[in-house]
Amino acid sequence: MLLKIRWLGAARNIGLSVYDNPPAARRYDRFEDAMCRLARNKSRFWAAAIVIGGASLASGQIQTTTQDWREQPQPNTHSGVPAQVRSARDRFFDRLYGPQAGVFSNGPDAGSVLQEIPTTKTLTIAPIRFAGYSVVESASGNSVYTEVRVSVEQVLQDPSGQAHAGQTATVILGGGSVTLASGEIVRRDLGQDMQCGLTPGHRYVAFLAYGGKDADFFECVKTWELKNGKVTPTYPFDVLNANSGISRFAGMAEPRFLDAVRKALVAGN
């Protein structure tokens, strides 16, 4: 089955302003073309995101975080949420990744996702820590998804009202590796949501979209990793900008970056 690039589908359909800037438009064209060419081969997916537009993986340049953890099968977990929530999540991901799904599907309407700091009012924006995860095969067997538990450190914006500092929230990534009751190991759609670069135990400023109270989870739009007191981009286009020397925020101290996000939200809203 062809890889369904939800984030790329979203970028095509949300009226991006990137084409108002010819150099940015050329970089984005190269970026999109390479992602489409490599969609069938997830092992080369992230390497392409970094080398596009002359951004070679030379010493000192930013490289995306490995997603090997998604290859490790986990028990098929259906517990932990009310039955109606589980059913709503199953239906959501069956529609997205099941037999009737299209090649490209839209991700959350994130506004100008290619902005380094998206300021769309519908986004939940929060510093988080990846606390743990479980993997679920839907009851129909038509989809697999990964439920990531994140610890919310503070909330910078949350129109959903569902993110609270000091509490956990659920971010769900399409695809995953799961061990069924029969012992069979199923790996599906592992290339999905890799643009977020999430890795167990790591901290991020996350830009999330709430999926509604019936399914009660967030989709991941993009992140910036918080590490050693500084910020590092994880979204491929942001990595490209950083390796091209034009990122405004890559390498910025964490407190300054959080302040920059607050200021961007005030200016954008």
PyMOL commands that set and color helices and strands:
alter all, ss='L'
color gray80, all
select helices_A, chain A and resi 6-13+18-20+22-37+42-54+68-71+83-97+194-196+236-243+254-268
alter helices_A, ss='H'
color red, helices_A
select strands_A, chain A and resi 74-75+124-137+144-152+168-174+176-179+185-188+203-210+218-227+230-233
alter strands_A, ss='S'
color yellow, strands_A
deselect
rebuild
show_as cartoon
